[in-house]
Amino acid sequence: MSAPMSSVARRALPLLDLTNLNEDCDETAVERLCAAAVTPAGPVAAVCIYPEFVEQAADLLEATSVRVATVANFPEGVADPAAAARETAAAFAAGADEVDVVAPWHSLQSGDGEAVGRVLAACVASRPPGGVVKAILETGELNDVETRLAAETALGVGVDFLKTSTGMQPIGATLDAVEVLIGEISRAGLNVGVKASGGVRTTADAASYLAIADQMMGPHWVSPETFRFGASGLLRNLLDALETD
């Protein structure tokens, strides 16, 4: 028997990285996003915004448990380890708690799978104590073999999360991709999380992803430290579901 949508929403809300990576994002939009991150039903896990807004978001959320996430090597995923590491280090220095780094998936498709490791390893090395690096693998543009290779490589250099996508490509998160990513984490036996990002819009969507995680890792695995949803529109749907209680 499936769980009521209100129960799913209550479980999913603290896993949400409330996101604004729109081209027209500005300080006013970031202020609204940070205000929305602390809901009557509790706070989300993080807000995810462009690097230029990290200091503002950190100031606004200082008295809350909401973490500040941003992006690096975004959205192209260039195969330049030094540049990606500089962006990552600068984001942490500005007050970010988490940095979502785009792996050079184009290079992987072209046969240079080692580029993924070079870029992500450089970013992990620039991570301060307590900092979280999420590897964006752009799984919607990769086949299953490429996704597994990207995940295995990212895990090998010590990332904290495997993330499906930037949200900038036609295909974002899929259930199949998340299953592959969790499978690689399980096989590696590592304490690494998964972030489903791109196209997760409804409480029913969230329920499907949580069901996969529960089936593969057990019902007690999912937490903000191991599973996130990267979304902008999901919050309103979750709050609407909670109003049915």
Residue frames as qw, qx, qy, qz and C-alpha x, y, z in Angstrom:
[[0.000, 0.889, 0.458, 0.000, 0.00, 0.00, 0.00],
 [0.427, 0.468, -0.025, 0.773, 1.44, 3.37, -1.01],
 [0.283, -0.368, -0.454, 0.760, 2.00, 6.09, 1.54],
 [0.137, 0.890, 0.419, -0.111, -0.39, 9.08, 1.62],
 [0.488, 0.640, 0.049, 0.592, 0.93, 12.05, -0.30],
 [0.299, -0.898, 0.107, -0.304, 0.99, 14.11, 2.89],
 [0.829, -0.472, 0.240, 0.179, 3.39, 11.59, 4.45],
 [0.758, 0.312, 0.198, 0.537, 5.58, 11.66, 1.36],
 [0.165, 0.849, 0.036, 0.501, 5.59, 15.47, 1.41],
 [0.554, -0.811, 0.157, -0.104, 6.55, 15.55, 5.09],
 [0.860, -0.234, 0.288, 0.350, 9.44, 13.25, 4.34],
 [0.649, 0.470, 0.253, 0.542, 10.56, 15.00, 1.15],
 [0.002, 0.977, 0.088, 0.195, 10.48, 18.62, 2.32],
 [0.470, -0.806, 0.316, 0.171, 13.65, 18.46, 4.50],
 [0.748, -0.038, 0.498, 0.437, 15.44, 16.81, 1.55],
 [0.469, 0.806, 0.318, 0.172, 14.84, 19.71, -0.82],
 [0.414, -0.248, 0.151, 0.863, 17.54, 21.92, -2.30],
 [0.278, 0.844, 0.401, -0.221, 15.33, 24.88, -3.18],
 [0.574, -0.059, 0.408, 0.708, 16.87, 26.18, -6.37],
 [0.360, 0.894, 0.159, -0.215, 17.03, 29.31, -8.47],
 [0.510, -0.286, 0.497, 0.641, 19.54, 29.04, -11.29],
 [0.453, 0.773, 0.438, 0.075, 17.52, 31.11, -13.73],
 [0.520, 0.326, 0.124, 0.780, 19.31, 33.62, -15.95],
 [0.100, -0.698, -0.137, -0.696, 17.21, 36.45, -14.54],
 [0.665, -0.546, -0.437, 0.262, 17.90, 35.61, -10.88],
 [0.165, 0.664, -0.187, 0.705, 18.72, 38.72, -8.85],
 [0.114, 0.168, -0.683, 0.702, 19.11, 39.77, -5.23],
 [0.570, -0.095, 0.166, -0.799, 15.35, 40.18, -4.80],
 [0.847, 0.061, -0.426, -0.312, 14.74, 36.67, -6.09],
 [0.522, 0.171, -0.736, 0.397, 17.38, 35.28, -3.74],
 [0.199, -0.180, 0.502, -0.822, 15.77, 37.08, -0.81],
 [0.767, -0.031, -0.055, -0.639, 12.43, 35.48, -1.70],
 [0.779, 0.157, -0.607, -0.030, 14.03, 32.07, -2.10],
 [0.287, 0.197, -0.730, 0.588, 15.70, 32.24, 1.29],
 [0.443, -0.127, 0.340, -0.820, 12.46, 33.34, 2.94],
 [0.837, 0.057, -0.250, -0.483, 10.62, 30.44, 1.31],
 [0.547, 0.292, -0.769, 0.155, 13.25, 27.97, 2.53],
 [0.007, -0.012, -0.788, 0.615, 11.94, 28.14, 6.10],
 [0.415, -0.307, -0.575, -0.635, 8.36, 26.91, 5.83],
 [0.612, -0.411, 0.234, -0.633, 5.60, 26.46, 8.42],
 [0.986, -0.062, -0.088, -0.126, 6.26, 22.72, 8.03],
 [0.766, -0.457, 0.266, 0.366, 9.98, 23.11, 8.66],
 [0.050, 0.778, -0.412, -0.472, 13.10, 24.12, 6.75],
 [0.877, 0.458, -0.143, -0.028, 14.36, 22.67, 3.50],
 [0.876, -0.185, 0.039, 0.443, 17.87, 21.21, 3.33],
 [0.427, -0.293, 0.221, 0.827, 19.49, 24.00, 1.31],
 [0.448, 0.831, 0.117, -0.309, 19.05, 26.77, -1.18],
 [0.679, -0.010, 0.455, 0.576, 21.02, 26.49, -4.41],
 [0.240, 0.941, 0.121, -0.206, 21.93, 29.74, -6.15],
 [0.667, 0.629, -0.125, 0.378, 24.61, 31.20, -8.40],
 [0.683, -0.113, -0.315, 0.649, 28.01, 31.98, -6.81],
 [0.136, 0.394, -0.033, 0.908, 27.49, 35.74, -6.91],
 [0.533, -0.560, -0.141, -0.619, 24.61, 35.38, -4.43],
 [0.713, -0.134, -0.636, 0.264, 26.35, 33.10, -1.91],
 [0.230, 0.060, -0.465, 0.853, 27.29, 35.84, 0.55],
 [0.430, -0.223, -0.045, -0.873, 23.77, 37.28, 0.48],
 [0.792, -0.221, -0.473, -0.316, 22.17, 33.88, 1.05],
 [0.606, -0.037, -0.634, 0.478, 24.60, 33.00, 3.82],
 [0.018, -0.134, 0.339, -0.931, 23.75, 36.23, 5.64],
 [0.587, -0.198, -0.176, -0.765, 20.00, 35.72, 5.23],
 [0.869, -0.157, -0.425, -0.200, 20.11, 32.10, 6.42],
 [0.246, 0.477, -0.670, 0.513, 22.69, 32.49, 9.18],
 [0.395, -0.242, 0.584, -0.666, 20.20, 31.90, 11.98],
 [0.885, 0.110, 0.020, -0.451, 18.62, 28.86, 10.32],
 [0.700, -0.246, 0.657, 0.131, 19.62, 25.27, 9.61],
 [0.743, 0.643, 0.181, -0.045, 19.28, 25.81, 5.85],
 [0.635, -0.309, 0.384, 0.595, 22.56, 25.27, 4.03],
 [0.331, 0.807, -0.150, -0.466, 23.85, 27.38, 1.16],
 [0.736, 0.065, 0.577, 0.348, 24.66, 25.52, -2.04],
 [0.302, 0.779, -0.202, -0.512, 26.02, 26.88, -5.28],
 [0.907, 0.363, 0.197, 0.085, 27.48, 25.64, -8.56],
 [0.222, -0.704, 0.507, 0.445, 30.89, 25.45, -10.21],
 [0.164, -0.175, 0.821, 0.518, 32.01, 24.59, -13.73],
 [0.322, 0.529, 0.745, -0.250, 28.37, 25.28, -14.54],
 [0.866, 0.046, 0.351, -0.353, 26.62, 24.47, -16.76],
 [0.621, 0.603, -0.443, -0.232, 29.09, 23.42, -19.47],
 [0.921, -0.281, 0.262, 0.062, 31.31, 21.03, -17.52],
 [0.458, 0.798, -0.388, 0.044, 34.61, 22.17, -19.01],
 [0.947, -0.093, -0.170, 0.256, 37.60, 19.81, -18.66],
 [0.283, 0.658, -0.322, 0.619, 39.75, 22.36, -16.80],
 [0.669, -0.408, -0.560, 0.270, 40.60, 21.09, -13.29],
 [0.362, -0.076, -0.272, 0.888, 42.37, 24.27, -12.17],
 [0.217, -0.270, -0.180, -0.921, 39.50, 26.56, -13.18],
 [0.650, -0.442, -0.525, -0.326, 36.87, 24.32, -11.59],
 [0.636, -0.301, -0.510, 0.494, 38.92, 24.11, -8.39],
 [0.158, 0.077, -0.139, 0.975, 39.29, 27.90, -8.24],
 [0.434, -0.374, -0.317, -0.756, 35.53, 28.35, -8.60],
 [0.725, -0.400, -0.560, -0.025, 34.88, 25.74, -5.93],
 [0.529, -0.176, -0.418, 0.717, 37.37, 27.24, -3.47],
 [0.026, -0.192, -0.011, -0.981, 36.00, 30.74, -4.05],
 [0.559, -0.434, -0.444, -0.549, 32.45, 29.55, -3.42],
 [0.705, -0.403, -0.522, 0.260, 33.40, 27.95, -0.11],
 [0.387, -0.043, -0.252, 0.886, 35.37, 31.05, 0.87],
 [0.203, -0.313, -0.187, -0.909, 32.30, 33.20, 0.19],
 [0.441, -0.140, 0.528, -0.713, 30.22, 31.15, 2.61],
 [0.772, 0.080, -0.429, -0.462, 28.86, 28.21, 0.65],
 [0.666, -0.348, 0.608, -0.257, 28.34, 24.97, 2.56],
 [0.740, 0.171, 0.641, 0.113, 27.98, 22.88, -0.59],
 [0.200, 0.596, -0.419, -0.655, 29.21, 23.19, -4.17],
 [0.815, 0.331, 0.466, -0.093, 27.61, 21.28, -7.06],
 [0.117, -0.595, 0.572, 0.552, 30.33, 20.76, -9.68],
 [0.827, 0.473, 0.010, -0.305, 29.55, 19.80, -13.28],
 [0.679, -0.260, 0.603, 0.329, 31.74, 16.91, -14.37],
 [0.193, 0.529, -0.490, -0.665, 33.16, 17.13, -17.92],
 [0.729, 0.211, 0.618, -0.203, 30.63, 14.77, -19.41],
 [0.624, 0.732, -0.150, -0.230, 31.40, 15.86, -22.98],
 [0.085, 0.656, -0.750, -0.015, 34.94, 14.59, -22.46],
 [0.543, -0.103, 0.805, -0.216, 33.63, 11.30, -21.14],
 [0.755, 0.511, 0.315, -0.264, 31.47, 10.88, -24.24],
 [0.490, 0.789, -0.353, -0.110, 34.53, 11.61, -26.39],
 [0.903, 0.139, -0.365, 0.181, 36.50, 8.83, -24.75],
 [0.293, 0.431, -0.513, 0.683, 38.40, 10.79, -22.09],
 [0.652, -0.588, -0.453, -0.153, 36.80, 9.35, -18.99],
 [0.630, -0.200, -0.359, 0.659, 39.80, 10.38, -16.90],
 [0.056, 0.422, 0.041, 0.904, 38.82, 14.03, -17.34],
 [0.590, -0.629, -0.327, -0.387, 35.94, 13.44, -14.94],
 [0.795, -0.411, -0.286, 0.343, 38.32, 12.29, -12.25],
 [0.485, 0.151, -0.088, 0.857, 40.79, 15.11, -12.85],
 [0.158, -0.538, -0.137, -0.817, 38.17, 17.85, -12.52],
 [0.692, -0.599, -0.269, -0.301, 36.32, 16.37, -9.56],
 [0.792, -0.230, -0.300, 0.480, 39.51, 15.44, -7.70],
 [0.309, 0.284, -0.095, 0.903, 40.73, 19.03, -7.99],
 [0.384, -0.567, -0.150, -0.713, 37.45, 20.33, -6.59],
 [0.823, -0.464, -0.327, 0.005, 37.41, 17.81, -3.74],
 [0.676, -0.017, -0.262, 0.689, 40.97, 18.89, -2.87],
 [0.068, 0.360, -0.043, 0.930, 39.76, 22.50, -2.57],
 [0.572, -0.589, -0.450, -0.352, 36.95, 21.52, -0.19],
 [0.089, -0.536, 0.544, -0.639, 37.37, 22.84, 3.38],
 [0.077, -0.080, -0.936, 0.334, 36.57, 20.68, 6.42],
 [0.281, 0.448, 0.644, -0.553, 32.82, 20.15, 6.49],
 [0.363, 0.465, -0.272, -0.760, 32.37, 21.32, 2.90],
 [0.700, 0.247, 0.662, -0.101, 30.25, 19.17, 0.60],
 [0.136, 0.414, -0.578, -0.690, 31.03, 18.57, -3.08],
 [0.726, 0.349, 0.528, -0.270, 28.27, 17.20, -5.29],
 [0.216, -0.226, 0.711, 0.630, 29.26, 15.81, -8.69],
 [0.622, 0.515, 0.178, -0.563, 26.78, 16.73, -11.43],
 [0.489, -0.137, 0.791, 0.341, 27.03, 13.91, -13.98],
 [0.450, 0.404, -0.236, -0.761, 24.40, 15.08, -16.53],
 [0.428, -0.019, 0.903, -0.016, 22.99, 11.58, -16.70],
 [0.604, 0.601, 0.371, -0.369, 20.31, 12.54, -19.22],
 [0.448, 0.775, -0.362, -0.260, 23.06, 12.93, -21.83],
 [0.037, -0.482, 0.875, 0.001, 24.87, 9.69, -20.92],
 [0.781, -0.048, -0.537, -0.314, 24.01, 6.07, -21.56],
 [0.834, -0.535, -0.016, -0.138, 24.00, 3.58, -18.68],
 [0.869, 0.041, -0.118, 0.479, 27.60, 2.47, -19.26],
 [0.302, 0.537, -0.120, 0.779, 28.79, 6.09, -19.29],
 [0.491, -0.702, 0.005, -0.516, 26.71, 6.90, -16.22],
 [0.918, -0.373, -0.078, 0.108, 28.22, 4.00, -14.30],
 [0.716, 0.219, -0.115, 0.653, 31.73, 5.01, -15.34],
 [0.015, 0.660, -0.069, 0.748, 31.13, 8.64, -14.33],
 [0.688, -0.640, -0.020, -0.341, 29.68, 7.58, -10.99],
 [0.930, -0.183, -0.109, 0.299, 32.48, 5.14, -10.28],
 [0.531, 0.392, -0.118, 0.742, 35.09, 7.77, -11.13],
 [0.228, -0.702, 0.043, -0.673, 33.40, 10.42, -8.98],
 [0.833, -0.535, -0.053, -0.132, 33.16, 8.05, -6.04],
 [0.878, 0.049, -0.141, 0.454, 36.81, 7.16, -6.46],
 [0.358, 0.423, -0.163, 0.816, 37.96, 10.76, -5.93],
 [0.270, -0.252, -0.653, 0.661, 35.85, 11.33, -2.82],
 [0.245, -0.342, -0.216, -0.881, 32.79, 13.37, -3.76],
 [0.215, 0.027, 0.705, -0.676, 30.00, 13.61, -1.20],
 [0.611, 0.443, 0.460, -0.467, 27.01, 13.33, -3.56],
 [0.243, 0.090, 0.745, 0.614, 26.25, 12.10, -7.05],
 [0.338, 0.536, 0.280, -0.722, 23.80, 14.45, -8.76],
 [0.651, 0.432, 0.613, 0.119, 21.85, 13.63, -11.89],
 [0.431, 0.567, 0.416, 0.565, 21.85, 16.84, -13.85],
 [0.189, -0.031, -0.078, 0.978, 22.19, 20.59, -14.21],
 [0.256, 0.651, 0.590, -0.403, 18.56, 21.00, -15.17],
 [0.155, 0.667, -0.236, -0.690, 19.77, 22.77, -18.31],
 [0.045, 0.170, -0.869, -0.462, 19.53, 19.77, -20.65],
 [0.585, -0.119, -0.411, -0.688, 16.33, 18.30, -22.14],
 [0.809, -0.281, -0.512, -0.069, 16.47, 15.25, -19.85],
 [0.227, -0.691, 0.457, -0.512, 16.98, 15.82, -16.14],
 [0.339, -0.268, 0.842, -0.322, 16.55, 13.27, -13.38],
 [0.735, 0.017, -0.493, -0.465, 15.10, 9.89, -14.25],
 [0.842, -0.397, 0.252, -0.266, 14.24, 6.94, -12.06],
 [0.949, 0.226, -0.087, 0.201, 16.59, 4.74, -14.08],
 [0.402, 0.650, -0.355, 0.538, 19.52, 7.11, -13.59],
 [0.424, -0.635, 0.394, -0.512, 18.96, 7.39, -9.85],
 [0.975, -0.156, 0.114, -0.111, 18.78, 3.61, -9.62],
 [0.796, 0.415, -0.223, 0.380, 22.16, 3.39, -11.38],
 [0.095, 0.696, -0.385, 0.599, 23.73, 5.99, -9.08],
 [0.682, -0.508, 0.331, -0.408, 22.44, 4.35, -5.89],
 [0.997, 0.066, -0.026, 0.035, 23.61, 0.99, -7.22],
 [0.602, 0.535, -0.340, 0.486, 27.15, 2.31, -7.67],
 [0.238, -0.647, 0.418, -0.592, 27.16, 3.77, -4.16],
 [0.891, -0.293, 0.186, -0.293, 25.88, 0.50, -2.72],
 [0.935, 0.244, -0.152, 0.210, 28.52, -1.53, -4.55],
 [0.379, 0.607, -0.384, 0.583, 31.27, 0.83, -3.40],
 [0.635, -0.475, -0.542, 0.277, 30.08, 0.64, 0.20],
 [0.298, 0.145, -0.161, 0.930, 30.53, 4.37, 0.65],
 [0.059, -0.676, -0.567, 0.467, 28.61, 6.93, 2.70],
 [0.080, -0.094, 0.350, 0.929, 27.77, 9.08, -0.33],
 [0.387, 0.498, 0.524, -0.573, 24.46, 10.69, -1.22],
 [0.282, 0.342, 0.701, 0.559, 22.34, 11.07, -4.35],
 [0.173, 0.487, 0.203, -0.831, 20.66, 14.23, -5.61],
 [0.362, 0.492, 0.736, 0.291, 17.80, 13.91, -8.10],
 [0.011, -0.604, -0.039, 0.796, 17.75, 17.18, -9.99],
 [0.160, 0.227, -0.545, -0.791, 15.89, 18.35, -13.08],
 [0.482, -0.117, -0.631, -0.597, 12.20, 17.67, -13.66],
 [0.301, -0.317, -0.844, 0.311, 11.17, 16.58, -10.15],
 [0.143, -0.325, -0.133, -0.925, 8.02, 18.67, -9.80],
 [0.668, -0.402, -0.214, -0.589, 5.34, 16.84, -7.81],
 [0.551, -0.442, 0.598, -0.378, 4.91, 14.94, -4.57],
 [0.958, 0.167, 0.183, -0.146, 4.12, 11.87, -6.66],
 [0.621, 0.647, -0.386, 0.214, 7.49, 12.30, -8.43],
 [0.134, -0.638, 0.628, -0.425, 9.21, 12.49, -5.05],
 [0.827, -0.198, 0.400, -0.343, 7.42, 9.36, -3.89],
 [0.923, 0.373, -0.097, -0.002, 8.76, 7.38, -6.85],
 [0.415, 0.648, -0.518, 0.374, 12.36, 8.38, -6.15],
 [0.399, -0.513, 0.581, -0.490, 12.05, 7.70, -2.42],
 [0.947, -0.011, 0.178, -0.268, 10.60, 4.27, -3.17],
 [0.794, 0.475, -0.329, 0.189, 13.68, 3.36, -5.20],
 [0.093, 0.627, -0.585, 0.506, 16.00, 4.55, -2.44],
 [0.670, -0.348, 0.448, -0.479, 14.08, 2.60, 0.19],
 [0.975, 0.169, 0.002, -0.145, 14.04, -0.55, -1.92],
 [0.725, 0.509, -0.356, 0.299, 17.76, -0.43, -2.67],
 [0.271, 0.460, -0.536, 0.654, 19.21, 0.93, 0.58],
 [0.347, -0.379, -0.778, 0.362, 16.56, 0.26, 3.21],
 [0.130, -0.834, -0.457, -0.281, 13.92, 2.58, 4.70],
 [0.482, -0.812, -0.103, 0.312, 16.31, 4.26, 7.13],
 [0.652, 0.039, 0.220, 0.724, 18.97, 5.31, 4.60],
 [0.188, 0.685, 0.317, 0.628, 17.30, 8.44, 3.25],
 [0.359, -0.748, -0.276, 0.485, 18.18, 11.65, 5.09],
 [0.236, 0.964, -0.050, -0.110, 19.40, 15.13, 4.08],
 [0.324, -0.679, 0.608, 0.254, 22.93, 13.71, 4.31],
 [0.441, -0.081, 0.851, 0.273, 22.20, 10.97, 1.75],
 [0.268, 0.491, 0.746, 0.361, 19.36, 12.08, -0.50],
 [0.051, 0.478, 0.116, -0.869, 18.28, 15.41, -1.98],
 [0.435, 0.673, 0.568, 0.189, 15.84, 16.76, -4.51],
 [0.225, -0.267, 0.147, 0.925, 17.09, 19.70, -6.56],
 [0.105, 0.609, 0.709, 0.339, 14.03, 21.66, -7.62],
 [0.007, -0.076, 0.085, -0.994, 12.39, 25.04, -7.77],
 [0.521, -0.214, -0.279, -0.778, 8.71, 24.16, -8.21],
 [0.545, -0.162, -0.821, 0.045, 8.51, 21.11, -5.94],
 [0.097, -0.034, -0.609, 0.787, 8.15, 23.07, -2.70],
 [0.460, 0.000, 0.025, -0.888, 4.72, 24.46, -3.49],
 [0.718, -0.030, -0.585, -0.376, 3.47, 21.00, -4.41],
 [0.467, -0.046, -0.786, 0.403, 4.80, 19.54, -1.17],
 [0.093, 0.041, 0.449, -0.888, 3.18, 22.26, 0.92],
 [0.607, -0.019, -0.244, -0.756, -0.13, 21.75, -0.90],
 [0.675, -0.055, -0.732, -0.081, 0.05, 18.03, -0.10],
 [0.276, -0.044, -0.707, 0.649, 0.69, 18.80, 3.56],
 [0.333, -0.045, 0.147, -0.930, -2.42, 20.95, 3.67],
 [0.669, -0.122, -0.563, -0.470, -4.49, 17.82, 3.06],
 [0.317, -0.013, -0.835, 0.449, -3.67, 16.58, 6.59]]
